[in-house]
Each structure stands twice: as structure tokens, then as C-alpha cells.
Amino acid sequence: MAAANPILIPELRVMLAEGDTPSLREVAEELHPATVAEFTEGLDDVEIWQVLDSVPAELQAEIFPYYPLGRQEELLRMADRAHIGPLLEWMAADNRDDLLRELDPDFVEDILPLVAKAERHDIRMLLSCAEGSAGSLMTTEYASLPANITAGEAITRLRSQAPDSESIYYIYVLDAERKLVGFVSLRDLILAKPTALVSDLMQRDVISVRVDAPSEAAIDRLARFDFLAVPVVDDHNRLVGIVTHDDVLDAIREEATEDAQMSGAVAPLSDGYLETALVAMTWKRGVWLAILFATAVLTAMVLAKWEPAEPQLWLVAFIPLVIASGGNSGNQSATLVITALSSGDCKLSDWKRVFRREVAMGLLLGSLLAVPGYLLAVLYAPTPIKALIIPATILTVVLIGTLVGSLLPLLFRSIGLDPALMSNPFVSAIVDIVGILVYMGLAMTFMG
């Protein structure tokens, strides 16, 4: 989700202050739901609900999923109970499932009675699917037909099913026990003679995926066969839902983002880069930095085994340690900002927020590593005062690394270049040079 658009916010607030519901409705109905969510994200929760209240529940349900999941949760928790039932009923089943999985189970149980019984059954069924399974990606909004009707009758039935179906390009043919026996494309139904039977038009060799299979199985089938959707069946081959191509694209993008973050030594973020709290971000980055720091400590201890001929040469043993600290933190920041830019979680106008976050992260992570760095330096430095060179350098280079890694991708994007060019090797090279200069400068200051 892109950052809030500040241009329309003053106008929206004027409409809200004047209670101009018709104008609010006109704005919401004229724009794409994603654009409405982008323009209104800068409003507070009460103001957002005022905007949503100006439109029917059906349009509310189209706008709502475009807010970040964390914001959706906040909005749902503070909403009047009268809003919750219609909103959840109108939301697409897969979007609703994503939201409810983020909520506390007790809160979910508290709001489920507000939803109609039929929708409640679908919600419980989807929530019962394990995270990471094909069932967790599916929607229950699909079109189905029996095999013993004509193409003309099928078209008539589809007219009533289409408004509640996420996709009608493939129509699944079921028997009396709802077992999947075939499928027919909408194109074939339209082109067929009205008297042709669905059983003669359908394809019987159906590619499906089990509800409890890994989500990768659904992704693989959609990619291999170029389907728009793949049916999901239970143990008895009964159709329980479909996985559509847009849900798979979201899953692939999420998985690619997680892989990129892990390759940059960051535990995957559950929320967007700008939405993740500093404490959570410190933990997700700090654990890996600590592990990498421990490996650099071993290098420093090996180098320090050799008794230096000059008292000042003990500093040489710590060069890999201080340089690695800055390079690793810079790589983390570069990875996070590049993936956030690619996914739309942040844009160039967010550079001030990025700068503030990375200054805070640099100070927190630098302090985290400076303490063990000082304890190690005391063992080898001539005096405890001179040992302060190491923690002071670590704190400084980590701060510089976070700023270089976060701001240079934004700079590259601003001049029309791919932010990915500011990749980890490039960031490491810059931080290494700056880190050596900082280390030597602090060493000369402390050593006189």
C-alpha cells in the first residue's frame, strides 16, 4: 500500500467537517477503491469510517481490503458493531480470511455472530485451513453447474451466480454430492448451441489441488497450465473452493519479499516496512546482526592471538569486526527499502520517515552491538579508556550503514535508476570505506 496522498486530505476534511455526505459519496464512487484507500489513509480511524459510511456496504467492502492489514485490524476494532456484519458479508472471501487470520481468535469469535449464518459457515471453513496450505489461498466464491442441463439453461443460471462469484471464466461441473466431475469455460458455453448438454461440453480431466496441500502446489499448477483459477477439493473430491491467479500473484510477491528480506539477514516482516514498530524491527534485525557479529568476534579473537610488536597494533584485530557491523546493518536497510519500494509500501515522498526510522534503528542496533564490542575490547586494549574506540566506532558505523543503505536506494529512484542497483555489495563497499576512515579517526583521537 502506498503512503497516504496528502493532496486530497484537506478537501476530505472540509467535507467531513461540513457533513457533506453526497460529495464524499461522489468521490468514493468516482475513484477506484484502491485510490480511495490511498487518499484516505492519512485520515484518523474515525474520519475513515465517516468516509466509508457515506457509501453502501458493498462499496465499503471493495475499499476496505486496500488498507494495510494492520490498519484494517484497527478500523475493525473501533467500528460500531452495526458496521462489522455487513462489511464482512460483502467482503471477498479470501480478503476476509486474510483479515480474520490477523485478529485475535477471541475477537473473531465475538464478531462472528454479527455475520449471516451462511457466511459464517464459509468463514469457519476457511479459517480451519492451515496457514500455508492451498486452502488458505482459496475463495469459496465460484460458479458451478450440474452436468445434465443445456448450455442455454447454464447461461441463465450463471446470470444469477455471477454477482457472487470471483471468477466465471471457468465453471465447475458437480454431481449430486458436489464432487468435481469436470469443468467448462464460459467461452465454450456462449459458443455452443443452446440445446447442447453441459456433459458434452465439459472437460473431464480436471487439474485440481487438495485443500490441505502446500500453497506451492496451487501456485505450481496455475503457472504450469496457465490457468486463471485452479479448483480445490477435499479428501472425497468435493469442490470446496478455487485459487485464483490474483491470489497466487499476491502469494508469490509476498514469498519473494520474504526471501529477499531473509537474504539481507532480516527476519520476514509481517507488516510493511513503514508500519512495523521499531521494537519489532529491532528484534527482527538485531537477532541476525548479533549472529553475524558473533562470527566477526571469532575473527577478531584469532587475529588478536598474535602479540603485536607495537601497543597500537591491537586495533588491527578489530578492523573486520567494526567493518562487518556497518556493512551488515547497511545491507539490511538497503534490502528493506528496496523491497518496500518494489512492493509500494513506501515511495520517494516518504524519505523523511525513512530517515527518522533508520536513525533510530542505527542508534538502537549500534548500541546493541557496542556493549559486547566494548567487553571484548577490554580484554585486548591497553586501558579501558582506549577500549572505548571499539564501541564508539561500532555505534558510528552502524548508524552510517543504516543511513547509506536506506537513503541511497531512494536517491537512485529519484534520478530514474533502479533502486536494486544499490544492492548489498555496493552498500558494503561504501560502508567499508567510510568505516575505515571513521575507525582511524577515532583511533587517532583516543590514542593521541
N, C-alpha and C positions, 0 to 999 in steps of 0.2 A: 504494500500500500504506500503510495506516495505521501509526502508530508502535506499538511494542510495548506490549501491555497488561500493566501491572505487577501486576495483581491476582492472576493465576493463577501467575505465575513462581515465587514462594516454594513453592507447593504442588507445582509440577512439579519443582523442585529437590529437594524432600524425597523424591518418588517416585524420582527418578534416583539419589539417594544410597542409598536403601534397595533399589534394584534391583527396584522394584515394576512389572514389565513388564505384568501384567494391568491394573493401574489406568491406566497410560499408554495402553494399547491402548483401554481403555474410553473415556477422554477423547477420543482421536483419532477413534474411531468414532462417538461420540455427536454431536460438533460438526461443523459444515460445514467442509470443507477450508480455506476462506479464513479462518475463525475460528481453526482450529488454527495456521495460519501466523502470524496476528496475535498470538496468545497466546505463541507460542514464539520470535518474532523477537528478543526480548530475551535469549535464551539464547546461549551461545557456540556455535561450529560443532560442537564435539564433543558438546555436550548436545543440539543439534538432531538430530544423527544418532542419538543414543541414543533420542530420541522416535520418529524415523522407523523405526528398527529394530524397534520394538515392534509395527508394523503390517505387513500384507502389502505386497508391491511395488506392487500395483495401487492401494492407497490412498496409498502414498508418492507415486506419480506424480500423484495428484489434488491432494495438498497442495503439492508442490514448486513448481509454477508460480506460486503465490500469493506467494512470496517475491520481493522486488525482483530484477531480473536480475543486478545486481551481487552480491547475496548468493547467488543460485543458482550463480554462477560460483565464488565462494569455496568453497561447500559441495562442488561437484563436484570441485574441485582437491584438496581434502583428504580426499575419500572413499576408502575401500578400493575397489580395482578390482572386487571381487566385487559391490559395490553398483551400480556405474555401468551395467553392461549391462542388468540387469532394470529399473532405473529408466528408462533411455532407451527401452527397448522398450515399456513401459507408458504412457509419456507421450503425450499427444495430439500428432499430427504437427506441427501449427502451433506449439504451445508449445515443442516440442523444437527446431524450426527457429529460433525466436526466440532460444533459449538458445545453440545452437551457433554462430549468427552472431556472438554476443558473444565467443566464445572464440578463442584464438589458433589459427590453422589447423593448426600442428604438433601442438597438444594434441588437436585434433579427430581428426587422423589417427591419433594414438596410442590413442585410446579407441574408435574405430570398430570395430576387430576384436573388441571385447567384446560387440558387438551382433549379433543373429542376421542371417544373410545377407539375408533378405527385407527386414527393417527397414533394413539398411544401404543397400540399393538405394534405398529411399524417401528416406533421409536425403541421400544424394548427389544425388538428383534435385532435391530441394527446395533444397539449398544451391547448386545450379548456377543457380537462378533469380536474376536481377539484383535487387539491393535497389531497392525502389520499384516493382517490377513486380507484376502480378496474381499471378504465380507465387509471389512472396514472401509473399503473404497466404493462400495456399490450404492445404488439408489433403488428404491422399490417402485419408482415411477416409470413403468414400462407399458408398452402396448402388447396385448395378447389376443389370440383368436382361437376358436376351435377349428378342427380340420374339415368338418362336414358342412361348411357353409360356402356360398358362392362368393366370387370376387365383388359383385355388387353389394351383397349383404355385408361383406367385410369392410368396404369403404364406408358404409353407413355406420357401422359400429365404431370405426376409427374416428369418425367425426365427434363422437361423444367422449372417446378416450383421450384424444389429442391434447385437450387443455390440461389434463393431469399427468401427461407423460413427458419425461425429459427428452426422449427421442422416439420418433416413429418411423425412422428410415428403415429399421428392421422391426418386424412384427413377429413375435414368437408364438408358435403354434403349440397348444397344450391339449392334453387329453382330459378326461373327466376327473382324474386325480391330480391335475395340474402338473403332470410330468411333461418334460420338454421332448417333443417328438419331431420338431422341425422349425424352420423359420422361413419367412417370405419377405422380400423387400417391398417397400412402398411403390417403387417404380414398376415392379412386376405386376402388382395388383392394379395399378392405374392402366397399364397397357393391355392387361388381359381382358378377354371377353367377360361381360358381366355375369354370364352363366357358368363360367369356369369355376371348378371347385378349388378351394384353398389347398386341399390334399394333393391336387395335381400340380399346383404351382409351387408348393413349398420345397425347400431343400432339406433332406432328411439327415444329412451328415453334418450335425451341428458341432461346432467347436465351442466348448464351454469350459468353465473352471469351477472347481469345488469351492464352497463358501469358506472352508477352513484352510484352503491352500494359501501359501505365502502370496502377498500382493505382487511380487515379482512375476508370478505365474500369469496373472491377468495382464500385466504390462507386456510380457513376452508375447502373448497371443495377439494382442492388439497390434503390436509392432510387426510381428511376423506375417500376419494375414491382412494388414491394412484395414482392419475393421473400424467402424465408428463406435461400436459397442460390443461387448462380449457378455453372454449370459452367465449367471452364477447359479449353481444348483446345489442342492443338499445331498445327503447320502443316498436318497431314493430317486435322484434325478428330477426332483421337483424344482421348478424355477422359483427362486427367492428374490432375484434382483438382477440388475445389469451394472457393469462397469463401463462408463462412457469415456471417450477419448479425452475430454477436457479434464476429468478427474485424474486420469493417468498422467496427463501433462503436468498437472499440479504436483502429483506424487513424484514424478521424475525430477522436476525442478527442486522440490524440497530435498530429495535424496542427493542431488548434485550439490546443492548448497551445503548440506551436512558433510558431504565428502570433502568439499573444498575447505570448510572450516576445520575439519579434523586434520587435513594435510597441512594446515597452518598452525597446528598444535593448539587448537581451541575446541573444547567440548561443544557439540552442536547446541545452538541456541533454540529454545522452544518458541521465543518471540522474535520480532525483528530487532535489528541492531540498535535502533534508537529507543525501542520500547523495553529492552532488557534492563532491569535495575542494576545499578553499579555493584551492589553486593553480589548479585548473581553473576554478573560479568567477571568480577574479580575472582570468584571461585572457579568459573569455567576456564579462565585464562591462567590463574595462579597455580592451579594444580600441575598443569603441563609445564609452566615455566619453572616450577620447583623441581620437577623431574629432570628437565634439561639442565638446570642449574647444578643438580647433584652430579651429573656426568661431567660437567665442566670443573667441579670441585676435585674430582678424581684426577683430572689432567693437571690441575694446579698442584696437587699434593705430590704427583710423580715428579713434576719439574722442580719442586722445592726440595726434593731429596738430595740434590746436588748442592753441596755447601758453596755459596758464592764467594768469589775472591774479593769482591767489594761489598760493603754493607748495603748499598743501594740496589744491588742486583736481585734481591729477593722480590722486587717488584715485577721482574720478568716472568716469574712463575704465575702471576695473576693476570697477565695480559689475555690469555684465552678466556678466562672466567668473565672479566668485565666486558670484553668484546662480544662474547656469546650472549650475555644478558641483554645488551642493547639490540643485537641482531634478532634474537628470538622475539622480543617484545615488538619490534618493528614489523617482523613478518606476520605476527598475529594481527596487528592493527591493519596492515595492508590487506590481508585476507578478508577481514571482516568488512572493511569499507568497500572493497571491490565486489564482494558478493552482495552487499547491500545496494550498491549502485546497479548491479545487474538485475536484481530482483525488484527494484523500485522501492525498497524500504527507505532509501534516502536519496536526495538529489543535491545539486550544487548549492541551492539556497540554504541547505542545512549545515553549511560548513562551520558556522559559529557553534551550533550544537555539537557537532563532531569534535571541534577544537576543545570545547569545555569538557566533554566526556573523556577525551584522550589525555588531557592534562590531569584530570582526576585519576584516570586509570594509571598513568605514568607514575604519579606520586604514590598511589596505593601499592602497585606492583613493585616499584622501586624500593619502597620501604620494606615490603615483604622479603625481598632478596637481600637487602642491605644488612639486615640483622645477622643471618648466618654468614654472610660475607665478612662482617667485622669479627665474628667469633673465630673464623678460620684465619683471618689476617693476624690476629693477636698471637697466634702460635708461631708466626714466622717474622713478624715485623720487629725491628729493634726496640720500639717502645709502643705502648698502647695509643699514644697520640698519633704516631706515624701510621699506625694500622688504620686510622680513620680515612686514609687515602682510598682504601678499597670500597667501603660503604658509600662514601661521597661520590666516587666515580660510578658505582653501580646505579645509585639513585639518579644521577645526571644522565647517564647513557640510556637508561630505561625510559626516562621522560623524553629524551630526544628521539629515541627509537619509535615510541608510540606516536609522536607528532609527525615524524618523517613518514612513517608507514601509513598514517591516516590522511594527511593533507596532500601528499604528492599524487595519489590517485585522483583526488578531486581536482588538482591542478591540471593533470593530463586531460581529464574530461572537459575542463573549461576551455582548453585550446583545441578541442576536437580530436584528441587522440584517445585510443583505447586505454582505459584505466588499468587493464591487465598487463600493459607494458611495464607498469610499476610493480612487477612481481617480486617474489621473495629474494631472488639473487641480487636484483638491482637495489632493493632496500638494504639488504645485508651489506653490500659493497659501500653504500653511502654511510651507513651507521658505523661500519668498521673504521672508515677514515676519520669520521668525526669523533668516534670513541677513543681512538689512539691520541688524537690531539687533546681531548679532554683529560685523558689519563696522564699524559705527560705534563700538561699544565698544572693539574692538581698535585702531581708528584713533586714538581719543582717548587710549588708553593709550600707544601708541607715539609719538604726535605731541606728547604733553603737553598 
